[in-house]
Amino acid sequence: MIELVDTNAGGIAAEFVASRLRSGSPAMSMVLTLVIVVDEDGAQDAMRAARRASHEHPARVLGVILGHARGKSRINAQVGTGDGWTGETALIRLEGEVVHHAESVVLPLLLPDSPVAIWWPSDPPEDPAADPLGRLAQRRITDAATATRGKGRAIHRQCSTYSAGNTDLAWTRITPWRALLAAALDQQPLKVTGGSVTAERISPSAELLVAWLSDRLKVHIDRSGSSGPGITEVRLDTSEGPIVISRRDGRLATFSSPDRPDRPVALKRRELPELLAEELRRLDEDDVYAVTAHKLMKLHLS
């Protein structure tokens, strides 16, 4: 990694070229630009997660740390390739007036003719699509589970300002749950009359799962509390008996259904790099998430 002090976008771009030449690869097969807006405390963890996700999606990764907005503008950066990255990386620290114009630093560094994704590991803007940095991206990734302010309503804020291209890692976390529940009803196409989702008191994933099930099944789904971790049980009531997926330890679930023996199912809580990699696989609108976000707001307002 090369340290650039009191630099600008042109200096960072020039160092990208120099880093590629030093590594003997003047052209790298990068498929997208990932912008990470993060604070100083969370920067290293976020960059490590992006590095692991980049093994599946070679990218130019731009970490942007927004510092104090007072005083003279100052841009410092760490730029490099290699060290476990499959593309290029820059960790950019902004201070002073330039903090209010971060997009002017990021825009010249985006890969030409390639999609852009932006990720806020914690406390995103209330309307990511209207944010100056968010407007640069086709895919905007938030994580309501890591909110430090108003955590109980974080997913509602994101759903209330939903725009095409938005997603939240709280939604990504329930992909295995949704797959198991859909498979269960494919195997036993029973009429569902109601159900429940049991999870920690504050669980944005549980809120989204309730909304998804309510929309898909057109029945009332209760929301119950537990000590966790995460979602611990989903129950679907049918005339022939309940379908239940119960996961008490965050790793292994028990799958129960009418007239069939209980069976264990792997349902491990996934790590952040895996969640991020999943969201980077698609850069178009997630229609199912869009419908679920609107349903969640209807349930919240009813």
C-alpha positions as CSV (number, residue, x, y, z in Angstrom):
1,M,0.0,0.0,0.0
2,I,1.3,3.5,-1.0
3,E,0.5,6.4,1.3
4,L,-0.6,9.6,-0.4
5,V,-0.7,12.7,1.7
6,D,-2.6,15.9,0.8
7,T,-3.5,14.4,-2.6
8,N,-6.5,14.6,-5.0
9,A,-8.5,12.3,-7.3
10,G,-5.9,12.7,-10.0
11,G,-3.1,11.6,-7.7
12,I,-5.0,8.6,-6.6
13,A,-5.8,7.6,-10.2
14,A,-2.2,8.0,-11.2
15,E,-1.2,5.7,-8.3
16,F,-3.6,3.1,-9.5
17,V,-1.8,3.0,-12.9
18,A,1.6,2.9,-11.2
19,S,0.5,0.1,-8.9
20,R,-0.7,-2.0,-11.8
21,L,2.6,-1.5,-13.6
22,R,4.6,-2.4,-10.6
23,S,2.6,-5.6,-10.2
24,G,3.2,-6.4,-13.9
25,S,-0.5,-6.2,-14.9
26,P,-1.3,-2.9,-16.7
27,A,-4.9,-4.2,-17.2
28,M,-6.9,-6.0,-14.6
29,S,-10.2,-7.8,-15.1
30,M,-12.3,-5.8,-12.7
31,V,-16.0,-6.0,-13.2
32,L,-17.3,-3.2,-11.0
33,T,-16.5,-0.4,-8.6
34,L,-17.5,-0.8,-5.0
35,V,-17.6,2.3,-2.9
36,I,-17.7,1.9,0.9
37,V,-18.7,4.8,3.0
38,V,-17.5,4.1,6.5
39,D,-16.2,5.8,9.7
40,E,-12.6,5.4,11.0
41,D,-13.5,2.8,13.6
42,G,-15.2,0.5,11.1
43,A,-12.9,1.0,8.2
44,Q,-10.6,-2.0,8.6
45,D,-13.4,-4.5,9.2
46,A,-15.3,-3.2,6.2
47,M,-12.3,-3.3,3.9
48,R,-11.5,-6.9,5.1
49,A,-15.1,-8.0,4.3
50,A,-14.8,-6.3,0.8
51,R,-11.5,-8.0,0.2
52,R,-13.0,-11.5,0.8
53,A,-16.1,-10.6,-1.3
54,S,-13.7,-9.4,-4.1
55,H,-12.5,-13.0,-4.6
56,E,-15.9,-13.6,-6.3
57,H,-16.2,-10.1,-7.8
58,P,-12.9,-8.5,-8.8
59,A,-13.4,-4.8,-8.3
60,R,-11.9,-1.4,-7.7
61,V,-12.8,-0.9,-4.0
62,L,-12.9,2.7,-2.8
63,G,-13.2,3.1,1.0
64,V,-14.3,6.6,1.9
65,I,-13.9,7.9,5.4
66,L,-15.7,11.2,6.0
67,G,-13.9,13.1,8.7
68,H,-14.6,16.5,10.2
69,A,-16.1,19.0,7.8
70,R,-14.5,22.0,9.3
71,G,-11.3,23.7,8.1
72,K,-9.2,23.4,5.0
73,S,-10.0,20.5,2.6
74,R,-7.5,17.6,2.9
75,I,-7.4,14.2,1.1
76,N,-5.2,11.4,2.2
77,A,-5.2,8.0,0.7
78,Q,-3.7,4.5,0.9
79,V,-3.6,2.9,-2.6
80,G,-2.5,-0.5,-3.8
81,T,-3.0,-3.9,-5.4
82,G,-2.3,-7.4,-4.2
83,D,-2.2,-8.4,-0.6
84,G,-5.2,-10.6,-1.1
85,W,-7.2,-8.2,-3.3
86,T,-8.3,-9.4,-6.7
87,G,-8.5,-5.8,-8.0
88,E,-7.4,-2.3,-6.9
89,T,-8.1,-0.6,-3.6
90,A,-7.9,2.8,-2.1
91,L,-8.8,3.9,1.4
92,I,-9.5,7.7,1.1
93,R,-9.8,10.0,4.1
94,L,-11.5,13.3,3.6
95,E,-11.4,16.3,6.0
96,G,-12.6,19.9,5.7
97,E,-15.0,21.3,3.1
98,V,-14.4,18.4,0.7
99,V,-16.4,16.2,3.1
100,H,-19.5,18.0,1.7
101,H,-18.4,17.1,-1.8
102,A,-17.2,13.6,-1.5
103,E,-18.7,12.7,-4.9
104,S,-16.3,15.0,-6.6
105,V,-13.4,12.9,-5.4
106,V,-15.1,9.5,-6.0
107,L,-16.5,10.2,-9.5
108,P,-13.2,10.4,-11.4
109,L,-12.1,7.1,-9.8
110,L,-15.0,5.0,-11.0
111,L,-14.1,2.3,-13.5
112,P,-15.3,3.4,-17.0
113,D,-18.2,1.5,-18.5
114,S,-18.7,-0.6,-15.4
115,P,-21.4,-0.8,-12.8
116,V,-21.0,0.9,-9.4
117,A,-22.2,-0.4,-6.1
118,I,-22.1,1.5,-2.8
119,W,-22.2,0.1,0.7
120,W,-22.8,1.8,4.0
121,P,-21.7,-0.7,6.7
122,S,-23.5,1.4,9.3
123,D,-25.8,4.3,9.6
124,P,-26.6,5.1,6.0
125,P,-28.4,8.2,4.8
126,E,-32.2,8.1,5.3
127,D,-32.6,8.2,1.5
128,P,-29.6,6.4,-0.1
129,A,-30.8,7.1,-3.7
130,A,-30.9,10.8,-3.0
131,D,-27.4,10.9,-1.4
132,P,-24.7,12.5,-3.6
133,L,-22.6,9.4,-3.4
134,G,-25.6,7.1,-3.6
135,R,-26.6,8.8,-6.9
136,L,-23.4,7.5,-8.5
137,A,-24.4,3.8,-8.0
138,Q,-26.7,1.3,-9.6
139,R,-26.8,-0.8,-6.4
140,R,-27.0,0.7,-2.9
141,I,-26.4,-1.6,0.0
142,T,-27.4,-0.8,3.6
143,D,-27.5,-2.8,6.8
144,A,-30.3,-2.0,9.3
145,A,-28.9,-4.5,11.7
146,T,-25.8,-2.4,12.4
147,A,-27.5,0.9,12.9
148,T,-26.3,2.8,16.0
149,R,-29.1,5.3,15.9
150,G,-32.8,4.3,16.1
151,K,-32.0,0.7,15.5
152,G,-35.5,-0.5,16.1
153,R,-36.8,1.6,13.2
154,A,-33.8,1.4,10.8
155,I,-35.4,-1.0,8.4
156,H,-38.6,1.0,8.3
157,R,-36.6,4.1,7.3
158,Q,-34.9,2.2,4.5
159,C,-38.2,0.7,3.2
160,S,-40.0,4.1,3.4
161,T,-37.4,5.6,1.0
162,Y,-37.0,2.6,-1.3
163,S,-35.8,3.2,-4.8
164,A,-34.9,0.8,-7.5
165,G,-31.4,-0.5,-6.8
166,N,-31.7,-0.3,-3.0
167,T,-31.2,-3.4,-0.8
168,D,-30.4,-4.2,2.8
169,L,-28.3,-7.0,4.2
170,A,-31.1,-7.7,6.6
171,W,-32.9,-9.0,3.5
172,T,-29.8,-11.0,2.3
173,R,-29.7,-12.7,5.7
174,I,-33.0,-14.4,5.1
175,T,-32.3,-15.9,1.7
176,P,-31.7,-19.4,3.2
177,W,-35.0,-19.1,5.2
178,R,-36.9,-18.1,2.2
179,A,-35.5,-20.9,0.1
180,L,-36.3,-23.5,2.8
181,L,-39.9,-22.2,3.2
182,A,-40.5,-22.1,-0.5
183,A,-39.1,-25.7,-0.8
184,A,-41.3,-26.9,2.0
185,L,-44.5,-25.7,0.3
186,D,-43.3,-27.1,-3.0
187,Q,-42.9,-30.5,-1.4
188,Q,-46.2,-30.3,0.4
189,P,-48.5,-27.8,-1.3
190,L,-50.8,-27.3,1.7
191,K,-53.1,-24.3,2.2
192,V,-51.5,-22.0,4.8
193,T,-53.9,-20.4,7.2
194,G,-51.5,-18.4,9.4
195,G,-48.1,-18.4,10.9
196,S,-45.5,-16.8,13.0
197,V,-41.9,-15.6,13.0
198,T,-39.9,-15.8,16.3
199,A,-36.7,-13.8,16.7
200,E,-34.8,-11.4,18.8
201,R,-36.7,-8.3,19.9
202,I,-34.9,-6.1,17.4
203,S,-34.4,-8.0,14.2
204,P,-34.9,-6.2,10.8
205,S,-34.6,-9.6,9.1
206,A,-37.6,-10.9,11.1
207,E,-39.6,-7.8,10.1
208,L,-38.8,-8.5,6.4
209,L,-39.6,-12.2,6.7
210,V,-43.0,-11.4,8.2
211,A,-43.7,-9.0,5.3
212,W,-42.5,-11.4,2.7
213,L,-44.6,-14.3,4.1
214,S,-47.7,-12.0,4.5
215,D,-47.4,-10.9,0.9
216,R,-46.8,-14.3,-0.6
217,L,-49.3,-16.3,1.4
218,K,-52.0,-13.6,1.9
219,V,-52.4,-14.6,5.6
220,H,-51.6,-12.9,8.9
221,I,-48.1,-13.7,10.3
222,D,-47.5,-13.0,14.0
223,R,-44.2,-11.6,15.2
224,S,-42.9,-13.2,18.5
225,G,-39.8,-12.5,20.6
226,S,-37.0,-14.8,21.7
227,S,-33.5,-14.5,23.0
228,G,-32.0,-15.3,19.6
229,P,-29.6,-15.5,18.0
230,G,-31.4,-13.9,15.1
231,I,-34.5,-15.7,13.8
232,T,-35.1,-18.8,15.9
233,E,-38.3,-20.2,14.5
234,V,-40.8,-19.9,11.6
235,R,-44.2,-21.6,11.8
236,L,-46.7,-22.0,9.1
237,D,-50.1,-23.3,10.1
238,T,-52.0,-25.6,7.8
239,S,-55.2,-27.7,8.1
240,E,-53.0,-30.9,8.3
241,G,-50.7,-29.5,10.9
242,P,-47.8,-27.0,11.2
243,I,-44.7,-26.6,9.1
244,V,-42.0,-25.5,11.5
245,I,-38.3,-24.6,11.0
246,S,-36.7,-24.1,14.4
247,R,-33.1,-22.9,14.8
248,R,-32.0,-22.4,18.4
249,D,-28.2,-22.2,18.0
250,G,-27.7,-20.1,14.9
251,R,-26.2,-23.1,13.0
252,L,-28.5,-26.2,12.7
253,A,-32.3,-26.1,12.3
254,T,-35.0,-28.8,12.8
255,F,-37.5,-29.0,9.9
256,S,-40.9,-30.4,10.9
257,S,-43.9,-30.9,8.6
258,P,-47.2,-32.9,8.7
259,D,-46.9,-36.7,8.4
260,R,-43.1,-36.6,7.9
261,P,-40.3,-37.2,10.4
262,D,-38.3,-34.3,11.8
263,R,-35.0,-33.8,10.0
264,P,-32.0,-31.5,10.6
265,V,-31.2,-28.8,8.1
266,A,-28.0,-26.7,7.9
267,L,-29.0,-23.1,8.5
268,K,-25.9,-21.3,9.7
269,R,-25.8,-17.6,10.3
270,R,-23.7,-16.3,7.4
271,E,-20.7,-13.9,7.8
272,L,-20.6,-10.4,6.3
273,P,-18.3,-11.2,3.3
274,E,-20.7,-13.9,2.1
275,L,-23.7,-11.5,2.4
276,L,-21.9,-8.8,0.5
277,A,-20.8,-11.2,-2.2
278,E,-24.4,-12.3,-2.7
279,E,-25.6,-8.8,-3.1
280,L,-22.9,-8.0,-5.7
281,R,-24.1,-10.9,-7.9
282,R,-27.0,-8.8,-9.1
283,L,-26.9,-5.1,-10.0
284,D,-30.4,-4.7,-11.3
285,E,-33.5,-4.1,-9.2
286,D,-34.5,-6.9,-6.8
287,D,-38.3,-7.0,-7.5
288,V,-39.1,-9.3,-4.6
289,Y,-37.3,-7.0,-2.1
290,A,-39.2,-4.0,-3.6
291,V,-42.5,-5.7,-3.1
292,T,-41.5,-6.8,0.4
293,A,-40.4,-3.3,1.4
294,H,-43.7,-1.8,0.3
295,K,-45.6,-4.6,2.2
296,L,-43.5,-3.9,5.4
297,M,-44.5,-0.3,5.3
298,K,-48.2,-1.2,4.9
299,L,-48.0,-3.5,7.9
300,H,-46.2,-0.8,9.9
301,L,-48.8,1.8,9.1
302,S,-51.8,-0.5,9.7
